[in-house]
Amino acid sequence: MSDALKHECGIALLRLLKPLEYYKEKYGTAFYGINKMYLLMEKQHNRGQDGAGLASIKLDMNPGERYISRVRSNKQQPIQDIFAQVNQRINEILEEKPDLNTDVSRQKSELPYVGELFLGHVRYGTFGKNSIESVHPFLRQNNWMHRNLIVAGNFNMTNVNQLFENLIKLGQHPKEKADTITIMEKIGHFLDDAVAKLYKKLKAEGYNKQEASPIIAERLNLAKILKRSAKDWDGGYAMAGLLGHGDSFVLRDPAGIRPAYYYKDDEIVVVASERPVIQTVFNVDFDDVQEIDPGNALIIKKNGTVQTKEILAPLERKACSFERIYFSRGSDAEIYKERKMLGKLLLPKVLNAIDDDIKNTVFSFIPNTAETSFFGLTEAVEEYLNERKTNEILNGQRSLSAEKVREILSERPRVEKIAIKDVKLRTFITEDSSRDDLVAHVYDVTYGVIKPEDNLVIIDDSIVRGTTLKKSIIKMMDRLHPKKIVVVSSAPQIRYPDCYGIDMARMEDLIAFRAALSLLKERNEYDLVEKVYHKCKAQESLKDIDVQNFVKEIYAPFTDEEISEKISELIKTDVVNAEVNVIFQKVANLNKACPNNLGDWYFTGNYPTDGGNRVVNRAFINFYEGNKERAY
């Protein structure tokens, strides 16, 4: 994705099912869990580089011994920083007590983070907040072991205000409205309630508080607590939690918007946001890693039993297709195939844009994450050429000379590395003209491979704002003096804001929306904007279930091709001499390439939860009223 776009988060939960002595004997270290957590988080650094956090729980500690540890960082390399802090603390104690190096039982009681249960998180600050207080995991503390709650997740709720009000009705006084805090306090409320009821029951049976404690841990029904907590949630989430005594869970939203995968054997249970992370860190096969079903929670009891429970009735599966296009690392076997297919399916549009002139066309990609789709596109070009060569030779029959046959067979797609990201620029100059000149040089280009009669085809993952294309990429490509620049997006036109974790909150930031507005002005139909505004305003008092997405009417008068042509105009500046053409994937082809991940609301406006329609209408109202606030 050439535009900078903050998104997503990554979770990693690890439960060791054997005593620490087992890992010391088999793997040579009691720090097995810490080492694996470092790998699980580092392999997901693509999911967040603004902040990282790690929490651990030691099981069966004596009163007075610390059993919960947590470290968080919002430094420039947060994953490296938190594990540097962990290592420093452990090494300082080992230097003071060198005999601890060989005494695993004392390592657990005397060294921080050496435990059986771990939760890690990497994040992007999607709300522009990156203070240490905004970094997961979050901790809700209590002197009762069972009531300690640690939460981290990859999620965004569309109805935070409603959830906040619900907490107030429960008698709570939340310290802020952030959805993470709100969700944690909701779970915490029902956790407190469940523990209190269990104790009351056990007291009636003749147990005192000390005797009741281990029985509460055994009988605590996490699935019931989660069902009561999640009843009113609307959003996309993969949420993980640890309880102080050792129970843990990962809950996935009913539409399966946010991803979560797990693996279990007799040594470990592990959950991560991406499947290949688990495959790599634990050296297991693709089929060994399972997906947590939408609306379900993976629950790991303190005694090591693992079960999956339905918490919320599943909705139609709408797993985020952006995971497949861009967010997840392409090392997943399924995602790799899907991205190649996205490239292949673009061939007909590309051939039309270059008038079938493959001989005078250079193919390349930008940025590096578009490389897999590029492979798919160039493979499709090769297959197309092979079919054309075969027909030429067969139709020529015996009249073809050996030289002509060699000429036919020699035709290949011209593939070059054209764009190179040269430097990560800092916006240390505030004057717009100076900053724009710096941004224009984010990418460097390869000279000497483009002829004046050539088309230059560049494939990108997706085009969100078009800013980098306009201010940098198109200008740099034009320096090579091609006849035509064709920018190919492996994703469809992004027309609507996301409200489930991706940082796309404002309508006016989306170039497809700006293109539609330009077309309305050109055709003297801009009064439609005011009509849609009033329709959106009229729904503000309705329940989420009754709200419709009226913003679709802004795009209804135009074909996809008309909006693409207008986008082509918008990203071309006066200094660019080459003809510029922008091509987008069809939504039908996206769904064909990614058949199990049909979440396409940012392209179609078909939101998978009721709250999505309210968010898109609010985003449009904010645009119309000139309000720069986020819609969620």
C-alpha positions as CSV (number, residue, x, y, z in Angstrom):
1,M,0.0,0.0,0.0
2,S,1.7,3.2,-1.2
3,D,-0.4,5.4,1.2
4,A,0.6,5.2,4.8
5,L,-2.3,3.6,6.6
6,K,-2.3,2.5,10.2
7,H,-4.3,-0.5,11.0
8,E,-4.8,-3.7,12.9
9,C,-3.1,-5.1,16.0
10,G,-1.5,-8.4,16.7
11,I,-2.2,-10.7,19.7
12,A,-0.2,-13.7,21.0
13,L,-1.3,-15.9,23.8
14,L,0.8,-18.8,25.1
15,R,0.0,-21.3,27.8
16,L,2.6,-23.9,28.9
17,L,0.9,-27.1,29.9
18,K,3.9,-28.7,31.6
19,P,6.0,-27.8,34.6
20,L,8.9,-25.4,33.9
21,E,11.3,-28.2,34.7
22,Y,10.0,-30.1,31.7
23,Y,11.1,-27.3,29.3
24,K,14.4,-26.9,31.1
25,E,15.1,-30.6,30.5
26,K,13.8,-30.8,26.9
27,Y,14.7,-27.4,25.5
28,G,17.6,-26.4,27.8
29,T,15.9,-23.4,29.4
30,A,13.1,-22.5,31.8
31,F,12.8,-19.3,29.7
32,Y,11.1,-21.3,26.9
33,G,7.9,-19.3,27.2
34,I,9.6,-15.9,27.1
35,N,11.7,-16.9,24.1
36,K,8.6,-18.1,22.2
37,M,6.7,-15.0,23.0
38,Y,9.5,-12.9,21.6
39,L,9.3,-14.8,18.3
40,L,5.5,-14.7,18.2
41,M,5.5,-10.9,18.6
42,E,8.4,-10.2,16.4
43,K,6.8,-12.3,13.6
44,Q,3.8,-10.1,13.9
45,H,5.6,-6.7,13.9
46,N,3.9,-5.9,10.6
47,R,0.7,-5.6,12.6
48,G,1.9,-2.8,14.8
49,Q,5.0,-0.8,15.5
50,D,3.6,2.0,17.6
51,G,3.5,0.0,20.8
52,A,4.0,-3.4,22.3
53,G,3.2,-5.1,25.6
54,L,3.7,-8.4,27.4
55,A,2.1,-9.8,30.5
56,S,2.8,-13.1,32.3
57,I,1.1,-15.1,35.1
58,K,2.8,-17.6,37.3
59,L,0.5,-20.4,38.5
60,D,0.1,-21.7,42.1
61,M,2.3,-19.0,43.8
62,N,2.2,-18.6,47.6
63,P,0.6,-15.6,49.2
64,G,3.0,-12.7,49.2
65,E,4.8,-13.9,46.0
66,R,4.3,-11.8,42.9
67,Y,2.5,-13.8,40.2
68,I,1.6,-11.1,37.6
69,S,4.2,-9.1,35.6
70,R,3.6,-6.6,32.8
71,V,5.8,-4.5,30.6
72,R,4.8,-2.0,27.9
73,S,6.6,0.2,25.5
74,N,5.9,3.0,23.0
75,K,9.5,3.4,21.9
76,Q,10.6,3.4,18.3
77,Q,11.2,-0.4,18.4
78,P,8.7,-1.4,21.1
79,I,9.1,-5.2,20.8
80,Q,12.8,-5.0,21.1
81,D,12.5,-2.6,24.0
82,I,10.1,-4.7,26.1
83,F,12.2,-7.8,25.8
84,A,15.4,-5.8,26.5
85,Q,13.7,-4.7,29.8
86,V,12.7,-8.3,30.6
87,N,16.2,-9.5,29.9
88,Q,17.8,-6.7,32.0
89,R,15.6,-7.5,35.0
90,I,16.3,-11.2,34.8
91,N,20.0,-10.8,34.3
92,E,20.3,-8.3,37.2
93,I,18.8,-10.9,39.6
94,L,20.9,-13.8,38.1
95,E,24.0,-11.7,38.7
96,E,23.0,-11.2,42.3
97,K,22.1,-14.8,42.8
98,P,24.1,-17.0,40.4
99,D,22.9,-20.2,42.0
100,L,19.5,-19.4,40.4
101,N,20.9,-20.4,37.0
102,T,20.4,-24.1,37.8
103,D,17.5,-24.0,40.2
104,V,14.3,-23.9,38.1
105,S,11.9,-24.1,41.0
106,R,13.4,-20.9,42.5
107,Q,13.6,-19.2,39.0
108,K,9.8,-19.3,38.9
109,S,9.4,-17.7,42.3
110,E,12.2,-15.2,42.1
111,L,12.5,-14.2,38.5
112,P,9.9,-12.0,36.8
113,Y,8.1,-13.2,33.7
114,V,9.2,-16.9,34.2
115,G,5.7,-18.4,34.3
116,E,3.2,-20.6,32.5
117,L,0.8,-18.1,30.9
118,F,1.7,-15.2,28.6
119,L,-0.2,-12.5,26.6
120,G,1.6,-10.3,24.1
121,H,0.3,-7.4,21.9
122,V,1.6,-5.2,19.1
123,R,-0.4,-2.2,18.0
124,Y,-0.8,0.8,15.8
125,G,-2.2,3.9,17.4
126,T,-5.3,4.1,15.1
127,F,-6.7,7.0,17.1
128,G,-3.6,9.1,17.0
129,K,-3.0,8.2,20.6
130,N,0.3,6.5,21.4
131,S,0.9,7.3,25.0
132,I,2.0,4.4,27.2
133,E,-1.4,4.4,28.8
134,S,-2.9,3.4,25.4
135,V,-0.6,0.4,25.0
136,H,-2.0,-3.1,25.6
137,P,-2.3,-5.3,27.7
138,F,-4.5,-3.5,30.1
139,L,-4.6,-4.7,33.7
140,R,-7.6,-4.6,36.2
141,Q,-6.2,-5.3,39.6
142,N,-7.7,-6.8,42.7
143,N,-6.5,-8.5,45.9
144,W,-8.7,-11.5,45.0
145,M,-6.6,-13.5,42.6
146,H,-9.6,-14.5,40.5
147,R,-10.6,-10.9,40.0
148,N,-7.4,-9.8,38.4
149,L,-8.0,-9.4,34.7
150,I,-5.5,-8.7,31.9
151,V,-7.0,-7.8,28.4
152,A,-5.4,-7.2,25.0
153,G,-7.0,-7.3,21.6
154,N,-7.3,-6.5,17.9
155,F,-10.6,-4.7,17.8
156,N,-12.7,-1.7,17.4
157,M,-16.2,-1.2,18.7
158,T,-18.8,0.9,16.8
159,N,-21.0,1.5,19.9
160,V,-18.6,2.7,22.5
161,N,-20.9,5.4,23.8
162,Q,-23.7,2.9,24.4
163,L,-21.3,0.5,26.1
164,F,-20.0,3.4,28.3
165,E,-23.6,4.3,29.3
166,N,-24.3,0.6,30.1
167,L,-21.4,0.6,32.5
168,I,-22.8,3.7,34.3
169,K,-26.1,1.9,34.6
170,L,-24.3,-1.0,36.3
171,G,-23.1,1.5,38.9
172,Q,-19.5,1.8,37.6
173,H,-17.5,5.0,37.1
174,P,-15.2,4.4,34.1
175,K,-12.1,6.5,34.0
176,E,-12.4,7.0,30.2
177,K,-14.4,6.1,27.1
178,A,-11.7,4.1,25.2
179,D,-13.3,0.9,23.9
180,T,-10.5,-1.3,25.4
181,I,-11.1,0.1,28.9
182,T,-14.9,-0.1,28.4
183,I,-14.7,-3.7,27.3
184,M,-12.4,-4.7,30.2
185,E,-14.6,-3.1,32.8
186,K,-17.6,-4.9,31.4
187,I,-15.9,-8.2,31.6
188,G,-14.6,-7.3,35.0
189,H,-18.0,-6.4,36.3
190,F,-19.4,-9.8,35.4
191,L,-16.3,-11.5,36.7
192,D,-16.7,-9.8,40.0
193,D,-20.3,-10.8,40.1
194,A,-19.5,-14.5,39.3
195,V,-16.8,-14.7,41.9
196,A,-19.1,-13.1,44.6
197,K,-21.9,-15.5,43.8
198,L,-19.6,-18.5,43.9
199,Y,-18.2,-17.5,47.2
200,K,-21.7,-16.9,48.6
201,K,-22.6,-20.4,47.6
202,L,-19.4,-22.0,49.0
203,K,-19.9,-20.0,52.2
204,A,-23.3,-21.6,52.6
205,E,-21.6,-25.0,52.1
206,G,-19.3,-24.3,55.1
207,Y,-16.1,-23.1,53.4
208,N,-14.2,-20.1,54.6
209,K,-12.6,-17.6,52.1
210,Q,-9.2,-19.3,52.1
211,E,-10.8,-22.7,51.4
212,A,-13.1,-21.3,48.8
213,S,-10.4,-19.7,46.7
214,P,-9.2,-22.8,44.8
215,I,-12.8,-24.1,44.4
216,I,-13.8,-20.7,42.8
217,A,-11.0,-21.1,40.3
218,E,-12.2,-24.5,39.4
219,R,-15.9,-23.7,39.1
220,L,-15.6,-20.3,37.5
221,N,-17.6,-20.4,34.2
222,L,-15.7,-18.1,31.8
223,A,-18.1,-18.8,28.9
224,K,-21.0,-17.5,30.9
225,I,-19.1,-14.4,32.0
226,L,-18.2,-13.7,28.3
227,K,-21.8,-14.2,27.2
228,R,-23.1,-11.7,29.7
229,S,-20.3,-9.2,28.9
230,A,-20.4,-9.4,25.1
231,K,-24.2,-9.3,24.7
232,D,-24.3,-5.6,23.5
233,W,-20.9,-5.5,21.6
234,D,-20.9,-4.3,18.0
235,G,-17.6,-4.4,16.2
236,G,-14.8,-6.5,14.9
237,Y,-12.6,-8.1,17.5
238,A,-10.2,-10.9,18.5
239,M,-9.9,-10.3,22.2
240,A,-7.6,-12.1,24.6
241,G,-7.8,-12.2,28.4
242,L,-6.0,-13.7,31.4
243,L,-7.4,-14.1,34.9
244,G,-5.1,-13.9,37.8
245,H,-5.5,-17.5,39.0
246,G,-4.6,-18.9,35.5
247,D,-7.7,-19.2,33.3
248,S,-7.5,-17.5,29.9
249,F,-9.5,-17.0,26.8
250,V,-9.6,-15.6,23.2
251,L,-12.9,-14.4,21.9
252,R,-13.7,-13.7,18.2
253,D,-16.5,-11.5,16.9
254,P,-19.6,-13.1,15.4
255,A,-18.8,-12.1,11.8
256,G,-15.2,-13.3,12.0
257,I,-14.0,-9.8,11.0
258,R,-10.7,-10.0,12.9
259,P,-8.6,-13.1,12.6
260,A,-7.4,-15.6,15.3
261,Y,-5.7,-18.9,15.0
262,Y,-4.6,-21.5,17.5
263,Y,-2.6,-24.7,17.9
264,K,-2.5,-27.2,20.8
265,D,-0.5,-30.2,21.7
266,D,0.5,-31.8,25.0
267,E,3.1,-29.1,25.7
268,I,1.4,-25.8,24.7
269,V,-1.6,-23.9,23.6
270,V,-0.9,-20.9,21.4
271,V,-3.0,-18.3,19.8
272,A,-1.9,-15.6,17.2
273,S,-3.4,-13.2,14.7
274,E,-1.7,-15.0,11.8
275,R,-1.4,-18.7,11.0
276,P,2.2,-18.8,9.6
277,V,3.5,-17.2,12.8
278,I,2.4,-20.3,14.8
279,Q,3.7,-22.5,12.0
280,T,7.1,-20.9,12.0
281,V,7.6,-20.5,15.8
282,F,6.5,-24.0,16.7
283,N,7.5,-25.8,13.4
284,V,4.0,-27.2,12.8
285,D,2.1,-27.9,9.5
286,F,-0.6,-25.7,8.0
287,D,-3.4,-28.2,8.8
288,D,-2.3,-28.3,12.5
289,V,-3.2,-24.7,13.0
290,Q,-7.0,-24.1,13.5
291,E,-9.1,-20.9,13.2
292,I,-11.2,-19.9,16.1
293,D,-14.8,-19.9,14.8
294,P,-16.7,-16.6,14.6
295,G,-18.6,-15.9,17.8
296,N,-16.6,-18.5,19.7
297,A,-14.1,-18.3,22.5
298,L,-11.2,-20.6,23.0
299,I,-11.1,-21.1,26.8
300,I,-8.1,-22.5,28.6
301,K,-8.7,-23.4,32.2
302,K,-6.1,-23.2,34.9
303,N,-5.9,-27.0,35.0
304,G,-4.9,-27.1,31.3
305,T,-8.2,-28.2,29.8
306,V,-9.0,-26.5,26.5
307,Q,-12.5,-26.0,25.0
308,T,-14.2,-23.9,22.4
309,K,-17.5,-22.4,23.4
310,E,-20.1,-20.4,21.4
311,I,-20.5,-17.0,23.1
312,L,-22.5,-15.2,20.5
313,A,-24.5,-16.6,17.6
314,P,-22.4,-16.4,14.4
315,L,-23.5,-13.9,11.8
316,E,-22.8,-14.3,8.1
317,R,-19.0,-14.7,7.8
318,K,-17.4,-11.4,6.7
319,A,-13.7,-11.9,7.5
320,C,-11.7,-8.8,6.6
321,S,-10.5,-9.1,3.0
322,F,-7.9,-6.4,3.6
323,E,-6.1,-9.1,5.7
324,R,-5.7,-11.0,2.5
325,I,-4.9,-8.0,0.3
326,Y,-2.3,-6.3,2.5
327,F,-2.3,-6.5,6.3
328,S,-1.3,-10.1,6.9
329,R,2.2,-11.3,6.0
330,G,2.1,-13.1,2.6
331,S,3.8,-16.2,4.0
332,D,0.4,-17.8,4.7
333,A,-0.1,-20.5,2.1
334,E,-3.7,-19.5,1.4
335,I,-3.0,-15.7,1.3
336,Y,0.0,-16.2,-1.0
337,K,-2.3,-18.0,-3.5
338,E,-5.0,-15.4,-3.1
339,R,-2.7,-12.5,-3.8
340,K,-1.4,-14.1,-6.9
341,M,-5.0,-14.7,-8.1
342,L,-5.8,-11.0,-7.4
343,G,-3.0,-10.1,-9.8
344,K,-4.0,-12.7,-12.5
345,L,-7.6,-11.5,-12.5
346,L,-6.5,-7.9,-13.4
347,L,-5.0,-9.0,-16.8
348,P,-8.0,-8.2,-19.0
349,K,-8.2,-4.7,-17.7
350,V,-4.4,-4.2,-18.1
351,L,-4.4,-5.5,-21.7
352,N,-7.2,-3.1,-22.5
353,A,-5.4,-0.2,-20.9
354,I,-2.2,-0.9,-23.0
355,D,-4.1,-1.7,-26.2
356,D,-2.6,-5.2,-26.0
357,D,0.8,-3.8,-26.7
358,I,2.8,-6.1,-24.4
359,K,6.0,-5.6,-26.5
360,N,6.2,-2.0,-25.5
361,T,5.1,-2.3,-21.9
362,V,7.2,-2.6,-18.7
363,F,5.6,-4.3,-15.7
364,S,6.6,-3.4,-12.1
365,F,5.2,-3.1,-8.6
366,I,5.1,-0.7,-5.7
367,P,5.4,-1.1,-2.7
368,N,7.1,-4.4,-1.8
369,T,3.9,-5.8,-0.3
370,A,2.4,-5.8,-3.8
371,E,5.1,-8.2,-5.1
372,T,2.9,-11.3,-4.8
373,S,0.1,-9.8,-6.8
374,F,2.7,-8.7,-9.3
375,F,3.8,-12.3,-9.7
376,G,0.3,-13.3,-10.4
377,L,-0.1,-10.6,-13.0
378,T,3.1,-11.4,-14.8
379,E,2.3,-15.1,-14.8
380,A,-1.0,-14.3,-16.4
381,V,0.8,-12.2,-19.1
382,E,3.1,-15.1,-19.8
383,E,0.2,-17.5,-20.1
384,Y,-1.5,-15.1,-22.5
385,L,1.6,-14.7,-24.6
386,N,2.1,-18.5,-24.7
387,E,-1.4,-18.9,-26.1
388,R,-0.8,-16.2,-28.6
389,K,2.5,-17.7,-29.7
390,T,1.0,-21.1,-30.1
391,N,-1.8,-19.7,-32.3
392,E,0.7,-17.7,-34.4
393,I,2.9,-20.7,-35.1
394,L,0.0,-23.1,-35.8
395,N,-1.8,-20.6,-38.0
396,G,1.5,-19.9,-39.9
397,Q,1.9,-23.6,-40.6
398,R,4.9,-24.3,-42.9
399,S,5.4,-20.8,-44.2
400,L,7.2,-19.7,-41.0
401,S,11.0,-19.5,-41.1
402,A,13.1,-20.7,-38.3
403,E,14.0,-17.0,-37.6
404,K,10.4,-16.0,-37.4
405,V,9.6,-18.9,-35.0
406,R,12.5,-17.7,-32.8
407,E,11.2,-14.2,-32.9
408,I,7.7,-15.3,-31.9
409,L,9.1,-17.5,-29.1
410,S,11.4,-14.8,-27.7
411,E,8.6,-12.5,-26.7
412,R,8.4,-12.2,-22.9
413,P,6.9,-9.8,-20.4
414,R,9.3,-7.0,-19.7
415,V,9.6,-7.1,-15.9
416,E,11.8,-4.5,-14.1
417,K,12.4,-3.2,-10.6
418,I,11.4,0.4,-11.3
419,A,10.5,2.0,-7.9
420,I,12.8,1.8,-4.8
421,K,11.8,3.3,-1.5
422,D,14.8,5.4,-0.7
423,V,14.2,6.9,2.7
424,K,11.7,7.3,5.4
425,L,11.3,11.1,5.5
426,R,10.7,13.0,8.7
427,T,8.3,16.0,8.4
428,F,10.7,18.4,10.0
429,I,9.8,21.1,7.6
430,T,6.3,22.5,8.1
431,E,6.0,24.7,5.0
432,D,3.8,22.8,2.5
433,S,5.8,23.5,-0.6
434,S,9.0,22.4,1.0
435,R,7.4,19.3,2.6
436,D,5.8,18.3,-0.7
437,D,9.2,18.4,-2.5
438,L,10.6,16.1,0.1
439,V,7.7,13.7,-0.1
440,A,8.1,13.6,-3.9
441,H,11.5,11.9,-3.3
442,V,10.4,9.1,-1.0
443,Y,10.8,6.8,-4.0
444,D,13.7,6.6,-6.4
445,V,13.5,5.1,-9.8
446,T,15.6,2.9,-12.1
447,Y,16.7,4.8,-15.2
448,G,17.5,3.5,-18.6
449,V,14.9,0.7,-19.0
450,I,12.0,2.8,-20.3
451,K,11.7,4.0,-23.9
452,P,9.5,6.9,-25.0
453,E,7.1,4.5,-26.8
454,D,6.7,2.3,-23.7
455,N,3.7,1.9,-21.3
456,L,4.7,1.5,-17.6
457,V,2.4,-0.7,-15.6
458,I,2.8,-0.4,-11.8
459,I,0.7,-2.7,-9.5
460,D,-0.2,-1.5,-6.0
461,D,-2.0,-3.3,-3.2
462,S,-4.7,-0.7,-2.8
463,I,-5.2,3.0,-3.3
464,V,-6.8,4.8,-0.3
465,R,-6.1,8.5,-0.4
466,G,-4.0,8.7,-3.5
467,T,-1.7,11.2,-1.8
468,T,1.6,9.3,-2.3
469,L,0.7,8.5,-5.9
470,K,0.0,12.2,-6.7
471,K,2.9,13.8,-4.7
472,S,5.5,11.2,-5.3
473,I,5.1,8.0,-7.3
474,I,3.5,9.4,-10.5
475,K,6.0,12.3,-10.7
476,M,8.9,9.9,-10.2
477,M,7.6,7.5,-12.9
478,D,7.1,10.4,-15.3
479,R,10.9,11.2,-15.0
480,L,11.4,8.0,-17.0
481,H,9.4,9.5,-19.9
482,P,7.0,6.7,-20.6
483,K,4.1,7.2,-23.1
484,K,1.6,6.0,-20.5
485,I,1.6,5.2,-16.8
486,V,-1.0,2.6,-15.7
487,V,-1.4,2.2,-12.0
488,V,-3.1,-1.1,-11.1
489,S,-4.8,-1.6,-7.7
490,S,-5.2,-5.3,-6.7
491,A,-8.1,-4.0,-4.5
492,P,-11.3,-2.4,-5.6
493,Q,-12.1,1.3,-5.0
494,I,-12.1,2.1,-1.3
495,R,-15.4,4.1,-1.0
496,Y,-16.4,3.9,2.6
497,P,-14.7,4.2,6.0
498,D,-13.7,1.2,8.1
499,C,-14.9,1.0,11.7
500,Y,-13.5,-2.3,12.8
501,G,-9.8,-1.5,13.3
502,I,-8.4,0.1,10.1
503,D,-7.6,3.8,10.3
504,M,-10.0,5.0,7.6
505,A,-12.4,7.2,9.5
506,R,-13.0,10.3,7.3
507,M,-14.9,10.2,4.0
508,E,-13.0,13.2,2.5
509,D,-9.7,11.3,2.9
510,L,-10.8,8.6,0.4
511,I,-9.9,9.5,-3.2
512,A,-12.8,7.5,-4.6
513,F,-15.2,9.7,-2.6
514,R,-13.5,12.9,-3.8
515,A,-13.8,11.6,-7.4
516,A,-17.5,11.0,-6.9
517,L,-17.9,14.5,-5.6
518,S,-16.0,16.0,-8.6
519,L,-18.3,14.1,-11.0
520,L,-21.4,15.4,-9.2
521,K,-20.1,18.9,-9.6
522,E,-19.3,18.5,-13.3
523,R,-22.8,17.1,-14.0
524,N,-24.5,19.8,-11.9
525,E,-25.9,17.1,-9.5
526,Y,-24.1,18.2,-6.4
527,D,-27.4,18.8,-4.6
528,L,-27.4,15.1,-4.1
529,V,-24.8,15.7,-1.3
530,E,-27.3,17.8,0.7
531,K,-30.1,15.3,0.2
532,V,-27.9,12.4,1.5
533,Y,-26.9,14.6,4.4
534,H,-30.5,15.1,5.5
535,K,-31.2,11.4,5.1
536,C,-28.3,10.6,7.3
537,K,-29.3,13.2,9.9
538,A,-32.8,11.9,10.0
539,Q,-31.5,8.5,11.2
540,E,-29.5,9.8,14.2
541,S,-32.2,9.0,16.7
542,L,-32.9,5.5,15.3
543,K,-31.6,2.2,16.7
544,D,-28.6,0.8,14.9
545,I,-30.7,-2.1,13.5
546,D,-32.9,0.4,11.7
547,V,-30.1,2.6,10.2
548,Q,-29.4,2.4,6.4
549,N,-26.3,3.4,4.5
550,F,-27.5,6.3,2.5
551,V,-23.9,7.2,1.4
552,K,-24.2,4.6,-1.3
553,E,-26.4,7.1,-3.2
554,I,-23.3,9.3,-3.7
555,Y,-21.8,6.6,-5.9
556,A,-25.0,5.3,-7.6
557,P,-25.0,7.7,-10.6
558,F,-21.6,6.5,-11.8
559,T,-20.0,3.4,-13.2
560,D,-16.8,2.0,-11.7
561,E,-15.0,3.1,-14.8
562,E,-16.2,6.7,-14.6
563,I,-14.9,7.0,-11.0
564,S,-11.6,5.3,-12.0
565,E,-11.2,7.9,-14.9
566,K,-11.8,10.7,-12.5
567,I,-9.3,9.3,-10.0
568,S,-6.8,9.2,-12.8
569,E,-7.3,12.9,-13.4
570,L,-7.1,13.7,-9.7
571,I,-3.7,12.1,-9.1
572,K,-2.1,13.6,-12.3
573,T,-0.5,17.0,-11.7
574,D,0.3,19.6,-14.4
575,V,4.0,18.7,-14.3
576,V,3.3,15.1,-15.4
577,N,3.6,14.6,-19.2
578,A,2.6,10.9,-19.5
579,E,-1.0,9.8,-19.9
580,V,-2.1,8.4,-16.5
581,N,-4.6,5.6,-16.2
582,V,-5.8,4.0,-12.9
583,I,-7.3,0.5,-12.9
584,F,-9.1,-1.1,-9.9
585,Q,-10.0,-4.7,-9.1
586,K,-13.6,-5.7,-9.5
587,V,-15.4,-6.6,-6.2
588,A,-16.6,-9.8,-7.9
589,N,-13.0,-10.8,-8.7
590,L,-11.9,-9.9,-5.1
591,N,-14.5,-12.3,-3.8
592,K,-13.5,-14.9,-6.4
593,A,-9.8,-14.7,-5.3
594,C,-10.6,-14.7,-1.5
595,P,-13.8,-16.8,-1.3
596,N,-13.5,-17.4,2.5
597,N,-12.9,-13.7,3.4
598,L,-15.9,-11.8,2.0
599,G,-15.7,-8.7,4.2
600,D,-15.8,-6.0,1.6
601,W,-17.7,-3.1,3.4
602,Y,-15.0,-0.5,2.6
603,F,-15.6,-1.3,-1.1
604,T,-19.3,-1.9,-1.2
605,G,-20.7,-0.2,1.9
606,N,-22.3,-3.5,3.0
607,Y,-21.3,-3.5,6.7
608,P,-21.4,-6.8,8.6
609,T,-22.8,-5.3,11.8
610,D,-25.6,-2.8,12.5
611,G,-23.2,-0.3,13.9
612,G,-21.3,0.0,10.6
613,N,-24.2,1.9,8.9
614,R,-24.3,4.4,11.8
615,V,-20.6,5.0,11.5
616,V,-20.6,5.6,7.7
617,N,-23.6,8.0,8.1
618,R,-21.8,9.8,10.9
619,A,-18.6,10.1,8.7
620,F,-20.7,11.7,6.0
621,I,-22.4,14.1,8.4
622,N,-18.9,15.1,9.7
623,F,-17.8,15.7,6.2
624,Y,-20.8,17.8,5.3
625,E,-20.6,19.9,8.5
626,G,-16.8,20.3,8.2
627,N,-16.3,18.4,11.5
628,K,-12.8,16.9,11.7
629,E,-13.8,14.4,14.5
630,R,-13.6,10.7,13.9
631,A,-16.8,8.9,13.1
632,Y,-16.1,6.3,15.8
